[in-house]
């Protein structure tokens, strides 16, 4: 895992992920109705525990925005966070079991067009959701990915509201951060030794933080209030920690919540893993069942010590890849940084403006939803572009899981249609008809085949060739038998082309 030639890249990436993860951990905990420290615990464990066990080189885990509603409603249903923690411990055990039985294979059945649509949608969401924070309007929590927000606005109405409530100091800091990041991408600047050693994201955040310190000292109108800065709780105060209520182990509702968390967290993890594998420049494949074991272990430990549910998270993983990580050491280091800085230097972190971190996330968003991606999908054809663009729209206007579900339905429609078209070919030459059955012929082809037969005129000759068919549904075989019986009444001659090499018994020469 530790390699001298990749350490520099991984360390730089871990700093970027650290800055991205910090406000998200806090914001997701706040939105979940859980203690603020629970988000930090999940972020630390997602980096260290999951990072050590996971087989992914690029994925980063932590508290997920997609689970905020689940956590919030579950805490209310169970009448307490400590009972919820017991459900999380059980959920972790269920995930480990799912990993051992190979349930991770489910991730292999998600079409590429849907995955690319998901990444593009996350990019759009990052841009739109972070713009208000960049302007100093922080009513919605950091890391929100849902269209409908808990502040009674949605993704787009929040942008309009931002114009009425922006903070001039935050705008200035966001502009400074943007300029540093923008010019930091210049090729000439990257050749300078200093900028090779120090990541531009760190420089940008430091510049934004220093700017606010200067405002505090010399220009009061631009000074940011604490609500516009990172706010880390005192991790040394043991009263902030919660532990599971094991006395509720026989509570049926606890088990129902545990199953729900395990399934939703596993689905979100598998989606994120598929997405990050697509983004990985080295095209490495993550063992998905091992990932479920890693996530389950993380959730088990998180539940034990008062953390939120953990999943693989696209935003942090994307930031990791965009920053140029090489191995999973970057994920582990980001977890260690969270732990060390939150434990030893919370006062320093509490000086970081949210607007500076928002700009960092906006840059990640732009790289996820580049115009070239849309162009490539459009050129690939309607069967690739429609599932892609519908997935994008559905996620932006709902949430990740609902949007992906809609994208899958559209994608499977095209898969079925493609399979349907390939399964049967129909050739006409006067009163001679050739029907070829190929590949898998399912009951979905029944209506098409029946319609073609019913439109064949009397005194025709029809050859049905099924030698190339690997599978023929029983409904199709029954229809073929019916067609042969009806053909005698309509003066149609039907010949079944058979062969000893036919994969299907119905068209095998030695069929009794």
Secondary structure, DSSP 8 states (H G I E B T S, - for coil): ---HHHHHHHHHHHHHHHHHHHHHHHHHHHHTTS-HHHHHHHHHHHHHHHHHH---SS--EEE-GGGHHHHHHHHHHHTSHHHHHHHHHHHHHHHHHHHHTTGGGGGGGS-HHHHHHHHHHHHHHHHHHHHHHHTT---S-TT---SB-TTS-BTTHHHHHHHHH--HHHHHHHHHHHHHHHHHT-HHHHTSHHHHHS-HHHHHHHHHHHHHHHHHHH-GGG---GGGB-----TT-GGG-----GGGTT-HHHHHHHHHHHHHHHHHHHHHHHHHHHH-TT-----HHHHHHHHHHHHHHHHHHT---EEE-HHHHHHHHHTT--STHHHHHHHHHHHHHHHH-HHHHTTSBHHHHHHHHHHHHHHHS-HHHHHHHHHT-HHHHHHHHHHHHHHHTS-HHHHHHHHHHHHHHHHHHHHHHHHEEEEEETTEEEEEE-EEE-GGGHHHHHHHHHTS-TT-EEEEE-TTEEEE-HHHHHHHHHHHHHHHHTT-EEEEE-BTT-SSGGGBTT--
